[in-house]
Every structure is written in C-alpha cells, then in structure tokens.
Amino acid sequence: MKQSLLKKIKDKTIVVGVVGLGYVGLPLAVEKAKAGYKTIGFDVQAEKVEMVNNGHNYIGDVVNEDLAAIVKSGKLSATTDFLLSRMWILLRSVCRRRLTSISSRTSALSGKVRRQLLVICRKIPW
C-alpha cells in the first residue's frame, strides 16, 4: 500500500484534499494544483466555494490569474460536501493515551473509506 501511494504521489494521480479555504488553505490548494495534482478544496462557507469554482480570488497571497487558470483546467475545484471528524489533542502527560485514541479512531475509519487514503494530521497552534 505504501508503494502504491508513493507511486501515485510521484506520477501525480493522487487527489489532494485541503480542508478550509482561508488564508492558509486556499494558497496551499492553489500551489498543489499548480504542481499538477488534482485538488479539491473543502469549506463550510458556500460563498468561498462558489468563488473558487468561478475562479474568483479573495486571498491576497493568491494570484488571480493562477486561480482562474487552474480552475478552468479542472485541476482545482471546491465543495461544501464533506464530513470531518475533529480531534483536538492536548499534548500533556497523557500524550500516549491520546495517541492511542487517534490510532483507534483511524482504525475505525478504515472500513468506511474507499480505495487508498493517506491522512496527514497537522496540529496548528492557536
């Protein structure tokens, strides 16, 4: 499975999903699409999704022409249709127990996803 995922990353047949199309997510989605990956942006705000799908920019770090071009090419699209389970992790003395919780939750998801799925979790400090 690992080799299959690595091959898809290398030959750019993997689909990249970016949750949240704000000042971090939209530039990330645009850069992945510009790099050649089919990218889907997910956001709860229908206005943002509509703007992205129409190639209209609302973030200063994104070049208007880049966004319009990659949307037109089909490399980037956006949707409000998604389900996300949020897990907030506090890194304290109970770290091991929390990591075990993540492991059990991802194991529970394994029977519900189709094909191969690579999940990258990143904690952003608030």
Buried (B, 14 or more C-beta within 10 A) or exposed (E): EEEEEEEBEEEBEBEBBBBBBEEEBBBBBBBBBBEEBBBBBBBEEEEBBEBBBEBEBBBEEBEEEBBBBBBEEEBBBBBEEEEEEEEEEEEEEEEEEBEEEEEEEBEEEEEEEEEEEEEEEEEEEE
